[in-house]
């Protein structure tokens, strides 16, 4: 009898975590590493949110919390969804988890049976298919190519749906591409979903506030109210509020689904940190004045990185609508030779060569299901980004 579960054979380690750890190890050895591999804002949590957490500690809000979240945060979530997305939910239709990943995992664990399929749009966040596999489902894939600006096309979605499809996971703006759907583009996808009433939609809106120019964010149940009863709208405070370490994600959806997720969470982690939840109440209900500041800085960084990468030999970098990632095509460098004489056969070879030769950490595109590309996070200072891009330019120019 094997000791470890067979389910582990279906799961790969997180590529983003692996690359980030390798960068940390090189930095600990004294290397001047610039890490562009982690999806974490470099800004500090706004002071009003930190003060709310301190006040909660002083009030003695340090005990166990209700499994689905403290009532004050669940009410704040309903206000946020109504105010910003035009969605009406009761507090009982919301749930709070230890980060967005936890919320998604609980939804899949509560709903998937062996043989159930979940459509993941490639390029996808590395954790989606692995969570599906861990929960006993079967991840299926639908490509959103660079020719379509990394956006899922309605005909491709239609072709990907089978009688076994239970969920579509849709992330807009996207990690890793930064692509986001306009109202018209989202309506074209929801029209397809309306024709397939057995398919549920899990929408990951974590980067909602990080959209640039005149772009307007929309979420599926907002665009098509007919999908309300089979949509789980997931969000969190990590990216827009620079609260990654506070570990707060949340979702709203049909009552029976939330009840099922509550049941799972009750036997898994129970309630999320009381202090973090009180901080999240202030994040959602308090001043939002930091968001335009964050947005302006990220937009400036996006433009810097896109410009410099498009001046780099062998790279083609589309301009994304949101998030804080770019996803350049590196097909022009496949077949080139690294300084050590090794041929670049994959995008993973490329990013490992970049890390070893120029101490810049990025994540290879095949980890996100679509290559040859690589992901760069521009959630760091302008100075570091400019230096990193100079190193990338030098590295690519020296390939033979």
N, C-alpha and C positions, 0 to 999 in steps of 0.2 A: 504493500500500500504506500503510495507516494505521500509525503508529508505536506508539500505545498499544493495549493488548489490548482486544478487544471485551468481555471479562468485566467491565471497569470500568464499562461502561454499565449493568450490572445491579445496581450497588452504590451505595448512598447513604452520605454521610459520617455519622459517629456524631453524633446529636443531642446526646447528653450531653456529648461532648467540645466540640462547637461552642458550646453555651450556656456551659459552664464557661470556655472561652477568652474569650468575649465579656465574661463577668464579670471575668476577670483584666484584660482591656484597660481596662474602666471603672475598676477599682480602681487601675490604673497611672496613670490620669488624675486621681486624687485623689478619686474617688467612694467613699462609704462603703457598699460593696457587701456584702451578706450572701449568700453562695453556698450554696444548698441543692440544688445540681444534681449534686454529685459523690458517688459511693457509696464513701466512704472514712472509716473510723473516725478520730475526732480524737484517740484515745488513742495513746500511744507504744507501741512494741513492748516487751513485758515484759523486765525486766533479765536474767532467766536465759537468754532466747533471744539477746539481744545478747552476753552473755558467752560463750555457746557459739560464736558467730560469731568473736569476738575470739580465742578459744582455737584455733579452726580455722586462723585466719590465722597464729598463732604456731607452730602445728605444721607449717606449710608446705602446708596443704590449698588450694593455689592453682593447681593444674594442671587440664588437661582432665579431664572426668568421663565415665564411660560414658554412652552415648546415652540409655538409659532411666532413668538415675539411679544414684546411688551405692548399693551394696548395703545400707548401714546405713539409708538413708532408705526404701528399698523394703521392708525388713523392718519398720521402724517403721510404715509404712502398713498392712501386714498386721495388725500388732498393734492398731492403732487401729480398723480395720474389724471385727475380731473382738470387741474390747472394747466398742465403742460401738454397733455395728450388727448384731452376730451373724452377720457374713459371713466365710466362710473362703476366703482366697486365698493362693496361693503368691506369694513375692516376684517370681517370673518373670511373674506375671499383673498386675503393676503397672507404671506408667510415670509419670515425672516430667517436667513441661514448664515452660516459662517463663510461668507463670500459667495460670489455668483456661481463658482464651480460646484459648491455644495448644493445650491438650489437646483441646478441642472441635474446633478447626479441623483438627488432625491426624486425629482420628477420622473426620470428614466427608470429608477429602481421601483417606483410605485406603479409603473404602467407597462413595462416590457415583459413579454413572455418569449421563450425560445422560438426563433423563426420570425419574430417581428422585425421589420426593417425601419431604419431611420436614415433619411436622406441628409447627407452632409455636403455642403456646397464647397467644392475645392476651388481656390485655396481656403482651408478651414483652420480654425484654431486647433492646435494639436490635440487638445484634450477631448474634443467632441467624439471622434470615433472610438477612442479608448474607453471613455465612459460608457458608450453604448455597448461595447464588447463586455466590459466588466459586469454590466447589468443583464447580460444574457441575450441581448439583441444582436442584430446584424447591421453594421453600418454599410450603406450604399452611397455611391458618390456621383455627383453631377458637377461637371467642370464649368467654371466661369472664367473664360480665357481672357488673355490680355487684349485680344481683338475686340472683346465686348467690355473692356474696361473693368474686368474682373467681376462682372455682374451676371447673375443667373438669368438666363433667357427663358421666357414662358414655354417655348416649344421643348426646350431641354428639360424643364421641370415636368412637363406633361409626360415626356418619354420615360422619366425616371420613376414615376409613380407606378406601383404594382398593387395587386390586392393585399399584399403583406405589409405595405407601407403604413406605419403607425404615426410617425412624426416627420416633419421637416424642421430642421434647425436652421434658422435664418439670422445672420449676424450683420447688422447695419448700424453705423459704419463698421467695416470689417477689420478684424484681426486675422490675417496679416496684411491685407492689401490696402486698407483705408477706404475701399469703395463703399459708397452709400447710395441708396435708392431714392430717386425722386418720387413724388406722389404718383405720377403717371407710370413709372416703372414698377412701383409697388402694387398699383392697381392691376397691372397686367399679370402679376404673379398671383394676386389674391383671386382674380377671375378664374385662373386655373384651379386653385384650391377649392373654390366654390363648386366646381364640377366633381370633386372627389370628397364626399362628406365623411369618409372614414379616416382622412388624414388630419392629424392635429398639427398645430404650429407652435414651436417653441422659439420665441423671438428673443435674441440676446441684444439688448439695447444699452449695453454698458458704456458705449462711447457716444451716447445720444447728444450731449452738449458740445462735443468736440467736432463741429462741422464748420466749414470755412466759406468765406465770400458770402454770397446770397443764398447758399443752400439751406433748405428747410427740412428738418428731420421729420419723418413719419414712421409710425409703427403699424403692423398689419391690421390689428383690430380697430384701429382708428380709421384706416382707409376703407376697410370693408367690415361694417358692423355685423354682417352675417356670419363672420368668423369668431365672434365674441365667445360663443359657447364651446369652442375647441381651440382656443389660444391661451397659452401661458406666456404672459409678458414678464420677462425677467430683466432686472436692472440692478444697480448697486451704487455705492458711493465711492468706490475705489479710485476711479479715473477722474471724474469731473470735480471731485472734492479733495483729491490727493490724499486719500485715506486707505491706501492699499493694506497697510499693516493693521488697520482696525478690524478688518475681516467682516464686512457687512454686505450681504447681497439680499435681494428680496424679489418676490414675484407676486403677481395677481392672476387669478384665473377662476374657472368654474368651481363652485363650492365642493363638489365631490372629489375633484382632483386635489384641491388644497387639503381637504380632510385626509386623503390618502398620503400626501406628502408629510402631513403632520404626524400621522401614525408611524411612518418610516423614521422620521427625525426623532420621535419620542423614544425609540429603541436604539438610536444611533449616537447622537450628540446631545440631545435635549436642547434647552434654550441657548441662544447665543449670548455672548458677554454682555452683561447689563450696562457696563460703562460705555462700550462701543455703541450700544443701541441708543443710549441717551445722546451721545455725540451725533448719531445719525438723525435723530429727531431735529436737532438744531441745523444740521446740514440741509435737510429737506424744507424745514419751515423758516429758517433764518435767512439773512441776507444772501443774495446770490451775486453780490458785486464782484467776487473774485473770478467768476466764470468768464466774463468778457476779457479779463486780463490774461487768464490761462489761454483762452482761445486765440487771442492776438499773438501771443508768444509762440504757440504751436504752429500757427499759420505762417509766421515769419520763418520758423525753422524748417517747415515743410518746403517752402519756396527755395530756401538756401540749399537744402539737400537735393531736391529734384534738379535744380539748375546745375549743381556741381556733378551729380551722377550722369546727367545727360551730356556733360562735356568729357566723360570718361570713356576711354577706348573699350569697345565691346559691350557697353551697357546701354539699355533703353529703359527709362524710368517714367511711367505715367504719373500724372498729378492726381493724387487721391482727393476725395471730397471731405474725408474726415479721419478720425482717430489720430494716432501719432506714429504711423508706420508708412514706409514706402516699400514697394515690392518689385525692384528692378529685374528685368529680364537679362540674363547673363549668357544666353545661348551663343553669343558672339565670342565667348571665351572658352567654350568647351572644345577640347582638342589641343589647347595651348599647353605649354610646358612651364612648370614651376621652376624657381631657381635651383631646387635640388634635383632637377631632371625628371621629376615625376610628371606624367601627363594628367591634365585635368579631364577626368572622364565624367564627373558629376558635379552638381552644384555644391554638394558636401565637400568634395575635394577642393573646390574654390574657396569656401569659407574657412576651411581648416588651413589652407595655404595663407589666406589673408591674416588669420590669427597668429600663425607661427612666424610669418615674415614681417608683418607690419603692426602686430599687436592691436588689431581691430576685431572685435567680436560681433559677428552677425549670425543669423540662423538660416540654414539652407532651405530652399523652397520645397524640396521633396518631403520634408518633415510636415509641411502644411498641405501635402497632396497635389502640388502643382509646381513643376519646374521645367526647365532650369531657371530658377529665380533665387533670390535670397531676400530675407526681411531685415530691414533696418528700422530700429526704433529711434525717433528723433526727440524722445522725451529726456533730453539732456541739454546742457548749455550750448549757446551758439558757438562759443570758442571751441569746445570739444568737437562739435559737429563739423566745423570748418576744418579742424586738424584731421579728424577721421576721414573726411572726404578727400583731403589732400593725400593722405596715405593710400586710400583706395585708388585714386588716380595714378599714383606712383606704382603701386603694385600691378595694376592692370597694364600700364604702359611697358613694364619690364617683362611681361610674359612673352614667351617666344613660341 
